[in-house]
Amino acid sequence: MKLIFDKGKPGRRGSSLPKMDVPPENAVPAQFRRRTAAKLPEVSEQDVIRHYTLLSRKNMGVDTNFYPLGSCTMKYNPKVNERAASLPGFAELHPLLPQLRRGGALTQGALEVIYETQRLLCELLGFADCTMQPLAGAHGELTGIMLIAAYHKARGDHARKVLLIPDAAHGTNPASAMVGGFITQTVASDAEGNVDIEDLKKHLGPDTAGLMLTCPNTLGLFDKNVQEVCRLVHETGGLNYCDGANQNAVMGRVCPGQIGFDVMHVNIHKSFSTPHGGGGPGAGPVLVGECLVPYLPVSRVEKRDDGTYTLRYHCEESIGYIAPFYGNFGIILRAYAYILTLGREGLKRISENAVLNANYMRVRLAPYFDQKVDRPCMHECVFSAAPQAKKGVHALDIAKALIDRGFHPPTMYFPLIVHEALMIEPTETESKETLDEFIDALIEVVKLVDTDPESILAAPVTTPVRRLDETSAARNPNLADI
Ligand SMILES: *Cc1c(COP(=O)(O)O)cnc(C)c1O
């Protein structure tokens, strides 16, 4: 495709501005004025529209194609929530507007949204309190870990330096634990994909600060031993952290705060309706049980007896600031709209449909791949393309062949404990017809491994570029030559 800069013709225009009625020397101080004209393309409005529309069609997104990207919940987000987030009364707020009294009416609504979203999440997940400030899931993890550290410190329990992390945890868990100043130890999974209780017991001791459980874990499984795991950790004096980034598997069905978790984060940019392609923005609220409430970060939104809302900046034992202002407000607003439009029953139906879709996928595809664990999954199913790899076609090749058939590839080579992993998350919103189309395409690809493997190794052939060196493509992207 030609660059927009190469399309111009001198004198062609796409805009008409009113005649300037300010003398130029008054409009921009001399030192900031250009000395030579900018080299802008001279193009018509139609040229610009066609150029950008064609560019957008080269992009694959959840609004155009099925996107089975496990673990990231790249799901369809209802457009009504975008509308809520763009209401001018919210979208045009400045975070430095006064919170109360004089001019306070301008921010009371925003404070109410933060307060109410916290309250709804606490009710849904069974916790005492919540902070909406963390700006991503991993940021929520770090916040939660800082809360655990503050708890042990306040008790004078300085020996607790180890966070236990099962091998089926998300990769951000050990990273956050290290950044938070802890040492990590890995706990093995048993043959069914649960935490191996005997291995856990070997690791528990007076240095245990706590355990971080990704729930559901990265095998897409709900740990059957979860209550026993939490009990054992508590018995040794540690706290339990729940990585709840993927709530669409369990929301309305499980109350983590009531089965032994002391602290948890949720990714509202995944489960609660915010598109997050390209890596952001995000929001990872952290929920806590009573024992951690005093340490929550500031500022805190509080409701007064007269029904108004205020921000409290001074809490004696707080871990302090973890982000400027009050979190990614637009994302909080979408989550609030999402929870209110679905309601208690709607949220339950989300997790039912997410689990149903993933298990439909799992059962129909099971004959063609290996599985580390053969039992019902939650929101995603994980296969191993080991049988195909033996014949020279790898998970990566299968993923590329799916692109030619109109599907975004699933997650590959993750979780690390599965050889040649393909992790498929259909999400709750996809219809049976779409799932069948995807499954049929995948079966067609697998059959070609025996009859025409070359065609798979050559994929993709329908895209503007073929196979790239993915590392250098990410470091030195060529955005022009397509
Ligand atoms: C996505 C994810 C995270 C990290 O969330 P970010 O917002 O990307 O920082 C952590 N844990 C799990 C299980 C996840 O799926």
PDBQT file of the ligand as one rigid body, heavy atoms in Angstrom, charges set to zero:
ROOT
HETATM    1  C1  LIG A 501      -3.338 -11.046  32.142  1.00  0.00    +0.000 C 
HETATM    2  C2  LIG A 501      -3.021 -11.712  33.381  1.00  0.00    +0.000 A 
HETATM    3  C3  LIG A 501      -2.205 -11.099  34.356  1.00  0.00    +0.000 A 
HETATM    4  C4  LIG A 501      -1.510  -9.768  34.140  1.00  0.00    +0.000 C 
HETATM    5  O1  LIG A 501      -2.376  -8.720  33.889  1.00  0.00    +0.000 OA
HETATM    6  P1  LIG A 501      -1.848  -7.377  33.166  1.00  0.00    +0.000 P 
HETATM    7  O2  LIG A 501      -3.004  -6.441  33.200  1.00  0.00    +0.000 OA
HETATM    8  O3  LIG A 501      -1.447  -7.789  31.783  1.00  0.00    +0.000 OA
HETATM    9  O4  LIG A 501      -0.679  -6.850  33.946  1.00  0.00    +0.000 OA
HETATM   10  C5  LIG A 501      -1.990 -11.772  35.539  1.00  0.00    +0.000 A 
HETATM   11  N1  LIG A 501      -2.520 -12.994  35.758  1.00  0.00    +0.000 NA
HETATM   12  C6  LIG A 501      -3.296 -13.625  34.842  1.00  0.00    +0.000 A 
HETATM   13  C7  LIG A 501      -3.867 -14.977  35.170  1.00  0.00    +0.000 C 
HETATM   14  C8  LIG A 501      -3.575 -13.017  33.630  1.00  0.00    +0.000 A 
HETATM   15  O5  LIG A 501      -4.340 -13.648  32.728  1.00  0.00    +0.000 OA
ENDROOT
TORSDOF 0
